[in-house]
Amino acid sequence: MRRFGRGWYQGGYRGRSDRNRDYYRDWDRDRDHDRDRDHGRGRDHVRYYEASQSSYSSRGSRTREEVVTPPLPPQAASGSPMAMPVDFKTYVDQACKAAEEFVNIYYETMDKRRRALTRLYLDKATLIWNGNVVSGLEALTNFFEVLPSSEFQVNMLDCQPVHEQATQAQTTVLVVTSGTVKFDGNRQHFFNQNFLLTAQTTPNNTVWKIASDCFRFQDWASTS
């Protein structure tokens, strides 16, 4: 199971607030720094970063944090897939492929490129982190800056499209992850995280952005 990194500040929020190398345009310059900082873990990251390939690499230049959706049915890409004659199983499969790509990028960004993490969020996105509400990109940026380094391991991923009646016809996917996380200076915790992703159309492609994010420790299952 792939291991990821970075995490949450142990305690209350203090208010101050790859799979494909083609997804990054400008992050290569940081790799040597990350390798020095993370030693062996950084070398593993470079091997993973360079060796992985994706069928989406021919879609044009973009930043890696912009998760390109797999080719959805035309109806789904342009409107509400559930109100149109689309093979629903195909739509679910394609949405879940995009969710898997998103999860890989999200936790790698949390681990290695924390300062770029907010690019995955909508401007008015809301994060609920162990009961603490953080809204908007500025507050999210400040919040992520105070999180100490950590290591995530995602053990479970589930996803499903959200019905159009609940999203005003906006293409939306619910992504659920769980696993373990070890934050610097703290004991290991089990965690659960839920994302609501919405498909956002750009001039070159369609990307998923986080509209809502809810993270919580599962302390009942934590280990020392």
N, C-alpha and C positions, 0 to 999 in steps of 0.2 A: 504494500500500500504506500502510495506516495506521501511524503511528509511535507508539510508546509510550515510557514513561520510568521511570527509577529503576533501581538495580542493586546490584551486589555490591561489597563491599570488596575491593580488589585485594590479594591475599595471604591468609595464613591467618586463620581465624576467631579473634578475640581474646578470646572468652569472656564479655565483658560483654553478655557477653551482656550505546455508551451509547445503552449505547445508549439507555436510557429513563430520563428524569429521575424517573419514579415509583419507581425502585428505591431512591432515596435519600429518606429522610424528613427528615433533619436536617443535610444537608451543604451546603445552599444558603448558609448563613452563611459558609462558608469560601471561596466562589468569588472574592469581591473580593480577599481576601488572596492567593489563588493567582494571580490575574491580575497583581497587582502584583509578585509574586515571579518569575513566569515570563515577564512581559512579553508579547511576541507569541505565544509558545507558549500562554500562558494564555488569550489571546483566542480562539485556535483551539479550545481546549478548551471554552470557553463556547459557541461556535457549535455544536460537535458535541453538547454536552450538551443544548442547548435544541432543536435541530432534529430529532434522532433520535426515532423513534416505535417502539412495539412493540405487538403484539397482546396482550401479557400485562399491559398496564397496568390492566385492569379486575379483576384478581384480588385487590384489597384492599391495605391499607397494609402496607409492609414496607421494610426497608432494601435499598438497591441491591445490596449485596454478597451478599444472599441470592439466588442465581441460581435463578429459578423454572423448573422443568422444563417443556418443552412438554407438552401433554396426552398422557400415555402411555396405552396400552391399559389398561383396568381391571385386567387380570391383572398387568401390569407394575408398576402403581402400588401394588398391594397385596401383591406377593410376588415370586416368581421368574418372570420372563417366559420364560425358556428351558425351564422345566419345564411350561409351559402352552401351549394352542393359540393362540399369538399370531403374527400375521404378522411374522416376524423382520425382514424388510426394512423394514417400517414402524417397528418398534422401533429399528432401527439409525439410520434417518433422523431420528427424533425425538430420540434420544440425541445425535446429532451436532449437531443444531440447538442443543440445550442446551449442548453443549461449545463451540460457536462463541460463544454468549452469555457463557459463563464466561470464555473467553479474553479477550474484549473488556473485561470487568469486572476480571479479575485484573490485567492489565497497566496499565489505567488507574488502578486503585487503587494499584498499585506506584508509579506515576508521580506521582499527585496526592494520594492519601490514604493514605500509607504507614502511618500510625498505625492505620488500620482494616483493614489487610491480614489480620491474624490472625483476623478474623471469618469469613474464607473457609475456615478450617481447623477440623477436629475438635479436641476438647480434647486428645486423645492423638496428634495427627498427628505424623509424622516428616518432616523435611526433610533431604535430603543435598545439600549445596551444595559442588561441587568436592571431594567426598570428606569434607567435614566434616558430622558428624551432629548435628542439632539436634532435640530431641524435646520436645513439650509446649508449650502456649500461652505460658507465661512465658518459656521459653528462646527461642521464636520471636520474641516481642515484643522482647526484648533484642537478638537477632540483627539484626532488620530495622532497629532504631534506629541501628546503626553503619554501615549501607550508605550510601554517598554517592549524590548524585543522578546520574542517567544517562538515556539514551534507548534504549528498545527498539524494534526493528522486527521484527515477526513476519512471516516470509515463507512459512511452511508450517504447516498445522494438519492433524492426522489424529486420528481417534478410532475406537473400537470398543467395544462392550459386552464385559465380562469374564464368562466362563461362570460360572454359579451354583455349580458344584462347587468353584471356586477362592475363592469369597467367602461360603460358608455361606448361600447364597440371598439375600444382600444385593445389591440393584440397584447395579451398579458399572460405571463407564465409564473406559477408559484414554484419556487425552488426551496427544498428543505435539505439541510446538511446536518450531520452530527459526527462527533468524533472526540478526540482529546486535544488538549492544549496545555502547554507548559509555558507560563510567563516568567520572565526573568526575575529571580528572587522569590518565587512563589511555587507552591506545590501544583502538581498536575490536576487539571479538572476535565471532566467530561463537559461537552457543550452541545447546544442545539442552536441552529441559526436558520431563519426563514427569510427569503427574499421574494419580493414581488418585482418582476422584471417587465418592462414595457418596451415594445419594439418602436424604435425611433428612426425615421427615414432621413437619410442624408443625401447629398447630391450623388454620392458614389455607391452607397450600399444602405443596408438596414442594420442597425445595431441595437443591442439590448442595453437598457439603462435601469439602474435600481431606483424604483419609486419608494419602496418601503423595505426596511431591514430591521429584523428583530433578533438580537443575540442574547442568550442566557446560559449561565453556568448550570449544569445539572449536578448540584452539590451532593445530592443523594447518592450519586455514583462516582464521586471524586475519589482519587487515590492520593496517597502521600508521595 
